[in-house]
Amino acid sequence: MSRAPNREFQEWWNKQRERSLDLSSPSSADGPSTSGGGGGGGGGPLLAVEIRTPRSDQAVEKSRARSARQLSWVCLLRFQQIASLLASAAGSFLSVLRTANRRIAASPADSSSSRLYRIIRFFLILVLVLLGFELLAYSKGWHFSPPSVGSKEVLGFVELVYANWLEIRATYLAPPLQSLTNVCIVLFLIQSVDRVVLVLGCIWIKIKGIKPVASADYEKKEDLESESGDEAYPMVLVQIPMCNEREVYQQSIAAVCIQDWPRERMLVQVLDDSDDLDVQLLIKSEVQKWQQRGIRIVYRHRLIRTGYKAGNLKSAMSCDYVKDYEFVAIFDADFQPGPDFLKKTIPYFKGNDDLALVQTRWAFVNKDENLLTRLQNINLSFHFEVEQQVNGVFINFFGFNGTAGVWRIKALEECGGWLERTTVEDMDIAVRAHLCGWKFIYLNDVKCLCELPESYEAYKKQQHRWHSGPMQLFRLCFFDIIRSKVSLAKKANLIFLFFLLRKLILPFYSFTLFCIILPLTMFLPEAQLPAWVVCYVPGVMSILNILPAPRSFPFIVPYLLFENTMSVTKFNAMISGLFKFGSSYEWIVTKKLGRSSEADLLTFGEKGSDPLLETSNLHRSSSESGLAELNKMEMTKKAGKLRRNRLYRKELGLAFILLTAAVRSLLSAQGIHFYFLLFQGISFLVVGLDLIGEQVS
């Protein structure tokens, strides 16, 4: 069936065709026709098309204009926020600078520190100028095609200056810097070899199970049958030197008084150099309480405090009753020996008439207190586990640690006794005893509890004394070593290993190589410092240092950075001690916080039941009852003093030097050097702002 044609559509098509012909004719130029229903009906859609199109374009334009205005307002708002943020940051930065200036101006500075700071400040200004010059050259594209003085092209003034700078640094500056770099690299490798040898020696001791053997054991009754009663126990003098040790005096006195040793064979000397009258009264009261319990203990106080600790010990050894004693044990105020300390150390002297010293290991009650104490624990664990043990086993000599050791009084007298000429009286007496032919034993298994400094200020002062004193001693005893009658090998060990390599060369190359040479090589690229010196070898050495404290492996990177940060303090101390600057003879008592408690003492007594231990709590309460008000007053006085973070200008100056060098390294796309400089600069910045160590209010 055929479909009927759509006539309506045909008619509509014809009408549209006619209208289109009419519009295209010249008569349509006068305007559109408004008469006729068909014409109006047909013209409507056409007009609608012509009218709607401009209306659509106009709406788009309006929306675009609206969007542009909105975007402008948003941008202006963002700019205003950024401007206010920059203004606030600038104000905060200026406030920090003013505060830093006040803090730095208020902090005392010795002559050697001011000299070193002036040198660091000069280098900071130099690297900032060089960085600005390099940024200008980078913006000009001169790092791709550097200008040359000998070129035929006409150079501008800045180009000429830069070309001359390139020639000067390549001809005159880079060669001596490269020579100094090579010298420091050689010293670095020698010290690394020494460290590896020490670690291998420690591993050999562990594998072979090498330990000092005592000829007697006080725990076994058969070893005491040869002598009757208490005569088997030699006379021992125990000395506790202290100075204003309010926080720890009770712990140290109690730990010594509960020694498992016959009372009539032991005398305790509390050598108080305190200049605080309240502290003197507290210590004297503590001594009296132990005297009432039958302990042979005396209190000594010097009116004239000369010679610091050495003078204190020297004065105590001048007492007439000292001649009745054979051995002397020395404990600093924060040390707490176990009740069996004397029973574990004195037996090694029996049958060894040439043995002068028995040194024990330190154990730290606050090693996990903060990051600073963790890093100190790494260093000291290596010192005792590796250095002291290896030297004690293979050459029977090491530096006396000043505490937690027992001396034969005859050896002290033969080598001249305590001298006040240096701030390391312990190392001084050890070196002189070694030159007289005496031997030392180190006991790694016998530990004595003590406390680590928890603030950077206290730790820095301690390290300054520990690194300036050896240089004083080396300067004073060098010719004594040469003239001594010991073997040539022992002389070489003392001069080259004990003093030069481990006390002088180590802080010298550490500071010079990583804090001075490395930043300068970024601005003098003709002198190069290999990546293995910057990263790989120090990383391996850090791993070796952490081996005695395996729990500290997560802190290997902070340890590496912090050791380089401390190099400025150690270098400054070494220079001051070597050239007799005033700060080298300064003795500041390391601040203690009294982290040890009675629980630490009781843990030592778990193996035995000493009646003194059972009543220690009763004694402690009675000791404090008479001076409760005095203690409360002093604690209130201390609580009222808020400690502020200090600013250390040498560390801050080196932080900006390293960060500036890191920016220059980034322009040269030196990956390892950039990251090392960046993180080392941040490490110096954290230390310079006193943000490591004890938490302060």
C-alpha positions in Angstrom: 0.0 0.0 0.0 1.4 3.3 -1.2 1.9 6.1 1.3 0.0 9.4 0.7 2.2 12.3 0.0 2.7 14.9 2.7 1.0 17.9 1.1 1.4 20.2 4.1 5.1 19.8 4.1 5.2 20.4 0.4 3.3 23.6 0.8 5.5 24.8 3.6 8.6 24.1 1.6 7.3 26.1 -1.4 6.4 29.1 0.8 9.9 29.1 2.4 11.5 28.9 -1.0 9.5 31.9 -2.3 10.3 34.0 0.8 14.0 33.2 0.4 13.8 34.4 -3.2 12.0 37.6 -2.1 14.7 38.4 0.5 17.5 37.9 -1.9 15.9 40.3 -4.4 17.0 44.1 -4.4 13.6 45.2 -3.2 14.2 43.5 0.1 17.0 46.0 0.9 14.4 48.6 2.0 13.5 46.4 4.9 11.5 43.4 5.8 7.8 43.3 5.0 5.4 43.6 7.9 2.2 43.0 6.0 0.5 39.7 5.3 0.0 36.9 7.7 2.1 34.4 5.7 4.9 37.0 5.3 4.8 37.8 9.0 4.6 34.2 10.0 7.5 33.3 7.7 9.6 36.4 8.6 9.2 35.8 12.3 11.5 32.8 12.4 14.1 34.5 10.2 14.0 37.6 12.4 14.2 35.4 15.4 17.3 33.8 14.0 18.9 37.2 13.3 18.0 38.6 16.7 18.8 35.6 18.9 22.3 35.2 17.5 23.5 38.6 18.7 21.7 38.2 22.0 23.6 34.9 22.5 27.0 36.6 21.7 26.2 39.4 24.1 25.4 37.1 26.9 28.7 35.3 26.4 30.6 38.6 26.4 28.8 39.6 29.6 29.7 36.3 31.3 33.3 36.6 30.2 33.4 40.1 31.6 31.9 38.9 34.9 34.4 36.1 35.1 37.3 38.4 34.4 36.2 40.8 37.2 35.8 37.9 39.6 39.2 36.6 38.7 40.7 40.0 39.2 39.1 40.2 42.7 40.4 36.8 43.6 43.9 37.7 42.4 43.8 41.0 44.4 42.6 39.1 47.5 45.4 36.5 47.1 48.0 39.3 46.6 46.7 41.0 49.7 47.0 37.8 51.7 50.5 37.2 50.4 51.6 40.8 51.1 50.3 40.5 54.7 52.0 37.2 55.1 55.3 38.6 53.8 54.9 41.6 56.1 54.3 39.3 59.1 57.2 37.1 58.2 59.5 40.2 57.8 58.4 41.5 61.2 59.0 38.1 62.8 62.4 37.8 61.1 63.4 41.3 62.4 62.1 40.4 65.9 64.2 37.2 65.8 67.2 39.2 64.6 66.8 41.7 67.5 66.3 38.9 70.0 69.4 37.0 68.6 71.4 40.2 68.8 70.5 40.7 72.4 71.2 37.0 73.3 74.5 37.0 71.5 75.5 40.3 73.0 74.6 39.1 76.5 76.4 35.8 76.3 80.1 35.9 77.5 82.7 35.2 74.8 86.3 34.3 75.5 89.2 35.6 73.3 89.6 32.4 71.3 85.9 32.1 70.6 85.7 35.7 69.4 88.7 35.1 67.1 87.1 32.0 65.6 83.8 33.8 65.3 85.4 36.7 63.4 86.9 34.2 61.0 83.6 32.5 60.5 81.9 35.8 60.0 84.4 36.7 57.3 83.8 33.5 55.5 80.0 34.0 55.7 80.3 37.5 54.1 82.6 36.0 51.4 80.3 33.2 50.5 77.3 35.5 50.4 79.1 37.8 47.9 80.2 34.9 45.8 76.7 33.5 45.8 75.3 36.8 44.6 78.0 36.9 41.8 77.2 33.3 40.8 73.4 34.0 40.7 74.1 37.0 38.4 76.3 34.9 36.1 73.6 32.2 36.1 70.9 34.7 35.1 73.2 35.9 32.2 73.8 32.4 31.0 77.5 32.6 31.6 77.6 29.2 33.2 77.1 27.8 29.7 79.6 30.0 27.9 81.7 31.8 30.4 83.4 35.0 29.2 87.2 35.0 28.7 89.6 37.8 29.2 91.5 36.8 26.0 88.5 36.7 23.7 88.1 39.2 20.8 84.6 40.1 21.8 83.9 43.4 23.5 83.0 42.6 27.1 80.9 44.8 29.4 82.1 45.8 32.8 80.4 43.0 34.7 81.5 40.4 32.1 85.0 41.6 32.4 84.9 41.4 36.2 83.5 37.9 36.1 86.1 36.8 33.5 88.9 38.0 35.7 87.4 36.3 38.7 87.3 33.0 36.8 91.0 33.4 35.9 92.0 34.3 39.4 90.2 31.5 41.1 91.5 28.9 38.6 95.1 30.2 38.7 95.7 31.4 42.3 92.9 30.2 44.6 92.0 26.7 43.6 95.5 25.1 43.7 96.2 25.9 47.4 92.7 24.9 48.3 93.1 21.6 46.5 96.4 21.0 48.3 94.8 21.7 51.7 92.0 19.4 50.7 94.4 16.6 49.8 96.2 17.0 53.2 92.9 16.8 55.1 91.9 13.7 53.0 95.1 11.9 53.9 94.6 12.7 57.6 91.0 11.6 57.4 92.1 8.3 55.9 94.8 7.7 58.5 92.3 8.4 61.3 89.8 6.0 59.6 92.4 3.3 59.4 93.1 3.8 63.1 89.4 3.4 63.8 89.1 0.2 61.8 92.1 -1.3 63.6 90.5 -0.5 66.9 87.3 -2.2 65.9 89.1 -5.2 64.6 91.0 -5.5 67.9 87.7 -5.3 69.8 86.3 -8.1 67.5 89.4 -10.2 68.2 88.9 -9.7 72.0 85.3 -10.8 71.7 86.1 -13.9 69.6 89.0 -15.0 71.8 87.2 -14.1 75.0 90.2 -12.2 76.3 89.6 -10.7 79.8 91.8 -9.6 82.7 92.0 -12.4 85.3 92.0 -11.6 89.0 94.3 -13.7 91.2 91.8 -13.6 94.1 88.0 -13.7 94.4 86.4 -12.2 97.5 83.2 -14.1 96.8 85.0 -17.4 97.4 85.8 -18.3 101.0 88.8 -20.5 100.1 90.6 -17.4 98.7 90.4 -15.8 102.2 91.5 -18.8 104.3 95.2 -17.9 104.0 94.6 -14.7 106.1 92.5 -14.4 109.2 89.4 -12.2 109.5 89.3 -8.9 107.8 93.1 -8.8 107.2 92.5 -10.3 103.8 90.9 -7.0 102.8 93.4 -4.2 102.1 92.9 -0.7 103.4 90.9 1.3 100.8 90.4 5.1 100.8 87.3 6.2 98.9 87.2 9.9 97.7 84.1 11.8 96.4 85.2 15.2 95.1 82.2 17.5 94.5 81.4 21.2 94.0 77.8 22.5 94.5 76.4 19.1 93.7 73.0 19.7 95.2 71.1 17.3 93.0 73.3 14.2 93.4 75.3 14.4 96.6 73.0 12.0 98.5 73.1 9.3 95.9 76.9 9.2 95.6 77.5 9.3 99.3 74.9 6.5 99.9 76.3 4.4 97.1 79.8 4.5 98.5 78.7 4.0 102.1 76.9 0.7 101.3 80.0 -0.9 99.8 80.3 -4.6 100.8 83.7 -4.0 102.5 84.7 -4.2 106.1 84.0 -0.9 107.7 87.3 -0.7 109.6 89.1 -1.3 106.3 87.5 1.6 104.4 87.5 5.3 104.9 85.3 7.7 102.8 86.4 11.2 102.1 83.7 13.7 101.0 85.8 16.5 99.4 83.4 19.4 99.1 84.6 22.5 97.2 81.1 24.1 97.2 81.0 27.9 97.5 77.2 27.7 98.3 76.8 27.7 102.1 73.4 26.0 101.8 74.9 23.1 99.8 77.8 22.8 102.3 75.2 22.4 105.2 73.3 19.8 103.3 76.4 17.7 102.5 77.8 18.1 106.0 74.4 16.9 107.4 74.4 13.9 105.1 77.9 12.9 106.2 77.0 13.2 109.9 74.0 10.9 109.4 76.2 8.2 108.0 78.7 8.7 110.8 76.0 8.1 113.3 75.4 4.7 111.6 79.0 3.6 112.1 80.4 4.4 108.7 84.0 5.8 108.7 83.4 8.9 106.7 84.9 12.4 106.9 83.9 15.8 105.5 86.6 18.1 104.1 86.1 21.6 102.8 88.7 23.9 101.3 88.5 27.6 102.0 90.7 28.5 99.0 89.6 26.6 96.0 92.7 26.5 93.8 93.5 23.9 91.2 89.9 22.8 90.9 89.5 19.0 91.1 93.3 18.3 91.0 93.8 20.7 93.9 91.0 19.1 95.8 92.4 15.6 95.4 95.9 16.8 96.1 94.8 18.4 99.4 93.0 15.2 100.4 96.0 13.1 99.8 98.2 15.2 102.0 96.4 14.0 105.2 98.5 12.1 107.6 96.2 9.1 107.8 96.5 8.4 104.0 99.8 6.6 104.6 97.8 3.8 106.3 95.9 3.0 103.1 97.0 1.0 100.1 94.4 1.9 97.4 92.2 4.9 96.6 88.9 4.7 94.7 87.6 7.9 93.1 84.0 8.7 92.2 82.6 11.9 90.9 79.5 13.2 92.6 77.0 11.8 90.1 78.5 8.3 90.1 76.9 5.4 91.9 79.1 2.3 92.2 77.5 -1.1 93.0 77.9 -2.5 96.5 80.4 -5.1 95.1 82.5 -2.5 93.3 85.5 -2.9 95.5 85.2 -6.7 95.6 85.3 -6.7 91.8 88.3 -4.4 91.4 90.7 -4.8 94.3 91.5 -8.5 93.6 93.3 -7.5 90.3 96.0 -5.8 92.3 96.9 -8.9 94.2 100.0 -10.5 92.7 100.4 -7.6 90.2 102.8 -5.3 91.9 103.3 -3.2 88.7 99.6 -2.5 88.3 98.7 1.1 89.1 95.1 1.5 87.9 91.9 -0.5 87.5 89.4 1.4 85.4 85.7 0.4 85.1 83.1 1.2 82.5 80.5 4.0 82.8 76.8 3.2 82.5 74.3 6.0 82.0 71.0 6.2 83.7 69.6 8.9 81.3 70.9 7.7 78.0 67.4 7.7 76.5 66.3 11.0 78.0 66.6 13.0 74.7 68.4 13.1 71.4 71.5 14.7 72.9 72.0 11.9 75.5 71.4 9.2 72.9 74.2 10.7 70.7 76.5 11.0 73.7 75.8 7.4 74.5 77.0 6.3 71.0 80.3 8.2 71.5 81.0 7.0 75.0 80.0 3.4 74.3 82.6 3.3 71.5 85.2 4.9 73.8 84.7 2.3 76.6 83.9 -0.8 74.5 86.5 -0.3 71.9 89.2 2.3 72.7 89.7 1.6 76.4 89.3 -2.1 76.1 91.7 -2.6 73.1 94.3 -0.3 74.6 94.0 -2.0 78.0 94.4 -5.5 76.6 97.2 -4.9 74.0 99.4 -2.1 75.5 98.2 -1.9 79.2 97.7 1.9 78.9 94.8 4.2 78.3 93.7 7.5 79.6 92.2 7.5 83.2 88.6 8.7 83.0 88.8 10.6 86.2 86.3 8.5 88.1 85.0 5.0 88.6 88.6 3.7 89.0 90.9 2.4 91.8 94.6 3.6 92.1 97.5 2.1 93.9 98.6 5.0 96.2 102.2 4.0 95.8 101.9 4.6 92.0 100.3 8.0 92.6 103.1 9.1 94.9 105.9 7.7 92.6 104.8 9.6 89.6 104.4 12.9 91.4 100.8 12.9 92.6 98.0 15.2 91.4 99.2 18.3 89.5 97.2 21.4 88.9 98.8 22.4 85.6 96.0 21.3 83.3 92.2 20.8 83.4 92.7 17.1 82.6 94.3 16.0 85.8 93.2 12.4 85.1 95.0 12.1 81.8 98.0 13.9 83.3 98.4 11.4 86.1 97.9 8.5 83.7 100.6 9.6 81.3 103.1 10.2 84.1 102.4 6.8 85.6 102.8 5.1 82.2 106.1 6.9 81.7 107.2 5.5 85.1 106.5 1.9 83.9 103.2 1.3 85.6 100.4 -0.8 84.0 96.7 -0.3 83.7 93.7 -2.7 83.5 90.3 -1.9 82.1 87.2 -3.9 83.2 84.5 -3.7 80.6 82.1 -6.0 82.7 82.2 -3.8 85.8 79.8 -0.8 85.3 79.3 2.3 87.4 76.1 4.3 87.0 76.4 8.0 86.2 74.6 10.8 84.5 75.0 12.4 81.0 74.6 16.2 80.6 71.2 16.8 79.1 71.6 20.4 77.9 73.8 21.4 75.0 75.3 24.2 77.1 76.6 21.8 79.7 77.7 19.3 77.1 79.6 22.0 75.1 81.4 23.2 78.2 82.4 19.6 79.1 83.7 18.9 75.6 85.6 22.1 75.6 87.5 21.1 78.7 88.0 17.5 77.5 89.6 18.7 74.2 91.6 21.7 75.4 93.2 19.9 78.3 95.0 17.2 76.2 96.6 19.9 74.2 97.8 21.7 77.3 99.2 18.3 78.6 100.9 17.5 75.2 102.6 20.9 75.2 103.8 20.3 78.8 104.9 16.7 78.7 106.2 16.3 75.1 109.9 16.6 76.2 109.2 14.4 79.2 108.0 11.7 76.8 111.1 12.1 74.7 113.4 11.8 77.7 111.6 8.9 79.4 113.0 5.4 79.7 110.0 3.6 78.1 110.4 1.8 74.8 110.4 3.6 71.5 107.1 1.9 70.6 105.4 3.4 73.7 106.8 6.8 73.0 105.5 6.6 69.4 102.1 5.5 70.7 101.9 8.3 73.1 103.0 11.0 70.7 101.5 10.0 67.4 98.4 8.0 68.3 97.3 9.1 71.8 97.9 12.8 71.4 98.4 13.8 67.7 96.0 11.5 65.9 93.1 11.2 68.4 93.4 14.6 70.2 94.7 17.0 67.6 94.2 15.7 64.0 90.7 14.5 64.5 89.1 17.8 65.5 91.4 19.6 63.0 90.4 17.8 59.8 86.8 17.3 60.9 86.2 21.1 61.2 88.5 22.1 58.3 87.3 19.5 55.8 83.5 19.5 56.3 82.9 23.1 57.6 85.4 25.2 55.6 86.8 23.3 52.6 83.6 21.7 51.4 81.6 25.0 51.2 84.6 26.7 49.5 84.8 24.0 46.8 81.2 24.9 45.8 82.4 28.4 44.9 85.8 27.2 43.6 84.8 24.2 41.5 88.3 23.8 40.2 89.2 22.3 43.6 87.2 19.2 44.1 86.2 17.1 47.2 85.3 13.6 46.1 81.9 12.2 47.0 83.4 9.2 48.8 85.1 11.6 51.3 81.8 13.5 51.9 79.4 10.6 52.2 80.7 7.1 51.9 83.7 6.9 54.2 82.0 9.0 57.0 79.0 6.7 56.7 81.1 3.6 57.2 82.9 5.2 60.1 79.6 6.1 61.7 78.4 2.5 61.4 81.6 1.3 63.1 81.0 3.8 65.9 77.5 2.6 66.5 78.4 -1.1 66.7 78.9 -1.0 70.5 75.4 0.5 70.9 73.3 -1.4 68.3 70.1 0.0 69.6 71.2 3.4 68.3 71.3 2.5 64.6 68.1 4.6 63.9 70.2 7.6 64.9 73.1 7.0 62.5 72.3 10.1 60.3 71.8 12.5 63.3 75.0 11.1 64.8 77.0 11.8 61.7 75.7 15.3 61.4 76.0 16.1 65.1 79.6 14.9 65.2 80.5 17.4 62.4 78.5 20.0 64.2 80.5 19.5 67.4 83.8 19.8 65.5 83.7 23.6 65.8 83.7 23.3 69.6 86.4 20.7 69.6 88.5 22.6 67.1 88.2 25.8 69.1 89.1 24.0 72.3 92.1 22.3 70.7 93.4 25.6 69.4 92.9 27.3 72.8 94.7 24.5 74.6 97.6 24.4 72.1 98.2 28.1 72.1 97.5 28.8 75.8 94.4 31.0 75.4 92.5 32.0 78.5 89.5 29.7 78.0 91.7 26.6 78.0 92.2 26.9 81.8 88.6 27.4 82.6 86.9 24.7 84.7 83.1 24.7 84.8 81.4 21.9 86.7 79.1 19.9 84.4 75.5 20.4 85.6 73.7 17.3 86.8 70.0 16.9 87.2 69.9 13.9 89.6 68.3 11.5 87.2 69.6 8.5 89.3 67.3 7.4 92.1 67.4 5.0 95.1 65.9 2.3 92.8 69.3 2.3 90.9 71.1 1.6 94.2 68.7 -1.1 95.2 69.0 -2.9 91.9 72.7 -3.4 92.8 71.8 -5.0 96.1 69.4 -7.5 94.8 72.1 -10.2 94.8 72.8 -9.7 98.5 71.1 -8.6 101.7 73.1 -5.8 103.3 71.5 -4.3 106.4 72.6 -0.9 105.2 70.5 -1.4 102.1 67.5 -2.5 104.1 67.5 0.8 106.1 68.6 3.2 103.4 65.0 4.5 103.0 64.8 5.2 106.7 68.2 7.0 106.6 67.2 9.1 103.6 64.0 10.3 105.3 65.9 11.2 108.5 68.6 12.9 106.5 66.1 15.1 104.8 63.8 15.8 107.8 66.1 18.2 109.5 66.6 20.4 106.4 63.2 20.1 104.8 62.5 23.8 105.0 65.9 24.6 103.5 65.4 22.2 100.6 61.9 23.6 100.0 63.2 27.1 99.9 66.0 26.3 97.5 63.7 24.4 95.2 61.3 27.3 95.1 64.2 29.6 94.3 65.3 27.3 91.5 61.8 26.9 90.1 61.4 30.7 89.8 64.3 30.8 87.4 63.2 30.0 83.8 66.0 29.0 81.6 66.0 30.5 78.1 67.4 29.0 75.0 70.8 30.4 74.2 72.0 31.3 70.8 75.5 30.1 69.7 76.9 32.5 67.1 79.7 30.2 65.8 77.2 27.5 65.0 74.7 29.9 63.5 77.4 31.4 61.3 78.5 28.0 60.0 74.8 27.1 59.4 74.4 30.1 57.1 77.7 29.3 55.4 76.7 25.7 54.7 73.2 26.6 53.5 74.6 29.3 51.2 77.0 26.7 49.8 74.0 24.3 49.4 72.3 26.9 47.2 75.4 27.2 45.1 75.7 23.4 44.9 72.1 23.3 43.6 73.0 25.6 40.7 75.8 23.1 39.8 73.5 20.1 40.1 75.8 18.4 42.6 73.5 15.9 44.2 75.4 14.3 47.1 77.2 17.6 48.0 73.9 19.5 48.0 72.1 17.1 50.3 75.1 16.9 52.7 75.4 20.7 52.8 71.7 21.1 53.3 71.3 18.7 56.2 74.6 19.7 57.8 73.5 23.3 57.6 70.2 22.4 59.2 72.0 20.5 61.9 74.2 23.6 62.7 71.1 25.7 62.7 69.3 23.5 65.2 72.3 23.4 67.5 72.9 27.2 67.1 69.3 27.9 68.2 69.8 25.5 71.2 67.0 23.2 70.1 68.8 20.0 71.0 69.0 18.5 74.4 67.2 19.5 77.5 63.6 20.7 77.0 63.2 24.2 78.4 60.2 26.4 79.2 
